[in-house]
Amino acid sequence: MSAESPGARDRISRLRLAFRHWRWQRPFWAGLLTMLAGLPIGYLPYANITLGQMTVRMSTTTGSGALIIGVLLIVLGLTMWFQPVVRVFAGVATILLGLVSIPVANFGGLVVGFLLALFGGGMSVAWAPGETPTEQPAQDAGPAPMDGADGVDDADAGDGAGGGEPEPAVAGAARDQESRDGRHRAG
């Protein structure tokens, strides 16, 4: 007898899929990087680093400014997660706070917080919501049936009014399968 019941496995699978669906609808990684950027920026001015017998204090006169920047970055990261509509504002504000953290918060949390803020803000600005895939009816990809014995389609053999696709008026303007599906190829 198994220690794990199938009901628990199904619940875990449903929770994992629900989290994946939630994550895909928002700039998840941008928010995570932004929140991670707030930690070193806000924490390092108040930290004591001990190296053997020597204690190094990272505190500055602008420790409160660093704490405010750190807290704002964490709030902006949560905003990216729970209000993805304002992702561009949150991304630009994250980049600006990351830049301000260089002189205010010990070189932007020893450059780690600064870089995380830049990447998180850039990812937030660049993120766009995906489109929900729609089911399209299957199209017949096979060749057109030949009616005549001579190998010529009788619908095209007449005056051109056989219901086929009209010839393009300009050379090079032929529509191919990619352009009909909404995709275009370069070159």
C-alpha positions in Angstrom: 0.0 0.0 0.0 1.3 3.4 -1.0 2.0 6.2 1.6 0.7 8.7 -1.0 -2.9 8.6 -2.1 -3.9 9.4 -5.6 -6.1 12.3 -4.2 -3.1 14.1 -2.8 -1.2 13.6 -6.1 -4.1 15.1 -8.0 -4.4 18.1 -5.6 -0.7 18.8 -5.9 -0.9 18.6 -9.7 -3.9 20.9 -9.7 -2.1 23.4 -7.4 1.0 23.3 -9.6 -1.0 23.9 -12.7 -3.0 26.7 -11.1 0.3 28.4 -10.0 1.7 28.0 -13.5 -1.4 29.6 -15.0 -1.2 32.5 -12.4 2.5 33.0 -13.1 2.0 33.2 -16.9 -0.6 36.0 -16.6 1.9 38.5 -15.0 5.6 39.5 -15.1 6.5 36.9 -12.4 10.2 36.9 -12.8 10.4 40.6 -13.0 8.6 41.0 -9.7 10.8 38.3 -8.1 14.0 40.0 -9.2 12.7 43.4 -8.1 11.8 42.0 -4.6 15.2 40.4 -4.4 16.8 43.7 -5.3 15.2 45.4 -2.4 16.8 43.0 0.1 20.5 43.9 -0.2 19.7 47.6 -0.8 17.6 47.8 2.4 19.6 45.5 4.6 23.3 46.2 4.0 23.3 49.7 5.6 22.2 48.1 8.9 24.4 45.0 8.7 27.5 44.2 10.7 29.8 41.9 8.8 32.2 40.0 11.1 35.5 38.7 9.5 37.2 36.8 12.3 38.0 39.4 15.0 37.2 42.4 12.8 33.7 43.8 12.5 32.8 45.9 9.5 29.8 48.2 9.7 28.2 49.2 6.4 26.1 51.9 7.9 25.9 55.3 6.3 24.3 58.6 7.1 21.6 57.8 4.5 20.6 54.5 6.1 17.0 55.5 6.2 17.1 56.4 2.5 18.4 52.9 1.7 15.7 51.3 3.8 13.0 53.4 2.0 14.4 52.3 -1.4 14.5 48.7 -0.3 10.9 48.7 0.9 9.7 50.5 -2.2 11.4 47.9 -4.4 9.7 45.1 -2.5 6.4 46.9 -2.9 7.0 47.4 -6.6 7.8 43.7 -7.0 4.5 42.8 -5.3 2.7 45.4 -7.5 4.1 43.6 -10.6 2.6 40.4 -9.3 -0.8 41.5 -8.2 -1.5 44.5 -10.5 0.1 43.5 -13.8 -1.7 46.4 -15.5 0.8 48.9 -14.1 3.8 46.9 -15.0 5.3 49.7 -17.1 5.1 52.2 -14.3 6.5 49.7 -11.8 9.3 48.8 -14.2 10.4 52.4 -14.8 10.1 53.2 -11.1 12.3 50.1 -10.3 15.0 51.2 -12.7 15.0 54.7 -11.3 15.2 53.5 -7.7 18.0 51.1 -8.7 19.9 54.0 -10.2 19.3 56.2 -7.1 20.5 53.3 -4.9 24.1 53.7 -6.2 24.9 56.9 -4.2 22.4 56.3 -1.4 22.7 52.7 -0.4 26.3 51.5 -0.5 26.7 51.4 -4.2 23.3 49.9 -4.7 23.6 47.1 -2.2 27.2 46.3 -3.3 26.0 46.4 -7.0 24.0 43.2 -6.5 20.7 45.0 -5.7 21.4 47.6 -8.4 21.8 44.9 -11.1 18.8 43.0 -9.9 16.7 46.2 -9.9 17.8 47.0 -13.5 17.0 43.5 -14.8 13.7 43.3 -12.9 12.6 46.7 -14.1 13.6 46.0 -17.7 11.8 42.7 -17.7 8.7 44.4 -16.3 8.7 47.1 -19.0 9.3 44.5 -21.8 6.7 42.0 -20.6 3.5 41.7 -22.6 0.5 39.5 -21.8 0.2 36.5 -24.0 -2.8 35.8 -26.2 -5.0 32.9 -25.4 -4.7 30.3 -28.1 -7.9 29.9 -30.0 -8.9 26.6 -31.7 -9.0 27.0 -35.4 -10.7 24.5 -37.7 -8.4 22.2 -39.5 -7.7 23.3 -43.0 -7.3 20.8 -45.9 -3.6 20.9 -46.6 -3.8 18.3 -49.4 -3.7 19.1 -53.1 -6.8 20.2 -55.0 -8.7 17.3 -56.6 -8.2 16.9 -60.3 -11.4 16.5 -62.2 -10.3 16.1 -65.8 -8.3 13.3 -67.4 -5.7 15.8 -68.7 -4.5 16.6 -65.1 -5.9 20.2 -65.2 -8.4 21.3 -62.6 -11.7 22.0 -64.4 -12.5 24.9 -62.1 -9.3 26.7 -63.1 -9.5 25.7 -66.8 -12.5 28.0 -67.6 -12.7 31.7 -67.5 -11.1 32.1 -64.0 -14.5 32.3 -62.2 -14.2 28.8 -60.9 -14.1 29.9 -57.2 -10.3 29.6 -56.9 -8.1 32.2 -55.4 -7.5 35.1 -57.8 -4.1 35.7 -59.2 -2.2 38.6 -57.6 -2.2 41.9 -59.5 1.5 42.7 -58.8 4.4 40.4 -59.0 5.7 39.3 -55.6 2.3 39.9 -53.9 1.4 36.3 -53.8 -0.1 35.2 -50.5 1.5 32.1 -49.1 0.5 29.9 -46.1 2.5 32.0 -43.6 0.7 35.2 -44.5 -2.7 33.6 -44.2 -1.9 32.3 -40.7 -0.7 35.7 -39.5 3.0 34.8 -39.6 5.3 36.4 -42.1 8.8 35.2 -42.9 11.7 37.7 -43.4 13.8 37.7 -46.5 
